[in-house]
Amino acid sequence: MGLLSRLLGRGEQKPKNELFDTIIGYSDIKEVLSLSLQSREPVHILLSGPPASSKTLFLLDILNHNKERAYFIDGARTSKVGIFDLCFELRPRILIIDEIDGLQRKDQKALLNLMETGILSVTVHKKIQTTQIKCWVYATMNDPSKLIAPLKSRFQSLHLPEYTREQFISICTKLLERKGIHTESAHTVAEIVYDQMDVKDPRQVIRLGNMIGSIDTDRIDMHKLRRIVSTCIKYGAPDT
């Protein structure tokens, strides 16, 4: 949820881009996602892949281009009750679930009927409430072993490989540009994260951009950037 939530909550909105045009590569996956969004009946898509792929960015674009009918759920912080409440009250056409494998197995079952038939039933004060909605579900997944088989079978699963160095720098540069940082500065941050910090996660680029970016100019203080990077490398926790 981190990257998605931070990007959604930041700053002034830029002019609307075309769907997926800030995502480098994956033209075939873009086509599948676009066709699913245009389909008459729900086609649910599950994206998996390493942090340096763009699975969260795809969800972000779908959400940003469907603000009036799409809603976001954080799988690690949501329960069956939360899912049912959202669907009963808001009747979303598009349900975005980041890290769906973070849902407890018993809560994953709440999605089965929604995705198969659109029917939701819940017992409240000994009375059964039932509703039916037509809802497209788009989700990301990190750990396939945590997703129950019946739920996974309701998705068209797509696995995104890790970006190459060139692709990583290009997409991270675009991310920082969208936050108002000058192209040259954004490109430098992306290069430093990949080459010097040896990190292939766009979240690190966003964190540095947020810390280093000045509120008075779109340029980045390179001296400050080098100090922060040195500190992060020096005190970075070892992988476990």
DAGI-V582023 format. One record per pair of residues at least 4 apart in sequence whose ideal C-beta (glycine too) atoms are under 6 Angstrom apart, sorted by the first residue. I is the first residue (numbers start at 1). J is the second residue. Records with the same first field share a line. If there is no record, write none. Layout:
# DAGI-V582023
I=J ; J
This chain:
# DAGI-V582023
1=5 ; 74 ; 98
2=203
3=56 ; 203
4=56 ; 60 ; 98
7=60
14=178
17=21 ; 22
19=61 ; 65
20=30 ; 61
22=174
23=54 ; 57
24=167 ; 170 ; 171
25=167
26=30
29=158
36=43 ; 45
39=43
42=136
44=115 ; 137 ; 154 ; 155
45=138 ; 156
46=139 ; 141 ; 155 ; 157
47=55 ; 140 ; 158
48=141 ; 159
49=53 ; 55 ; 159 ; 160
50=162
51=201
52=162 ; 163 ; 200 ; 201
53=160 ; 162
55=140 ; 160
56=140
59=96 ; 138
62=138
63=70 ; 72 ; 96
66=70 ; 94
69=93 ; 94
70=94 ; 96
71=90 ; 92
72=96
73=78 ; 97
74=78 ; 98
75=97 ; 99 ; 100 ; 102 ; 103
76=99 ; 102
78=82
79=107
80=107 ; 110
83=110
84=88 ; 122
85=89
86=90
87=120
88=131
91=133
92=135
94=136
95=135 ; 137
96=138
97=139
98=140
99=140
100=139 ; 141
101=141 ; 142 ; 143 ; 146 ; 147
103=107 ; 108
105=148
108=148 ; 151
111=115 ; 151
112=150
113=117 ; 119
114=120
115=137 ; 154
118=132 ; 133 ; 134
119=132
120=131
121=128 ; 130
122=129
123=128
124=129
147=151 ; 152
163=167 ; 168
165=194
168=194
169=190 ; 191
172=190 ; 202 ; 205
173=186 ; 187 ; 190
176=181 ; 186 ; 209
177=183 ; 186
180=218
181=185 ; 186 ; 209 ; 213 ; 218
182=218 ; 219
185=219 ; 220
189=205 ; 208 ; 209
190=205
191=195
192=196 ; 229
193=197 ; 199 ; 204 ; 205
199=204
208=212
209=213
212=220 ; 224 ; 225
220=225
232=236
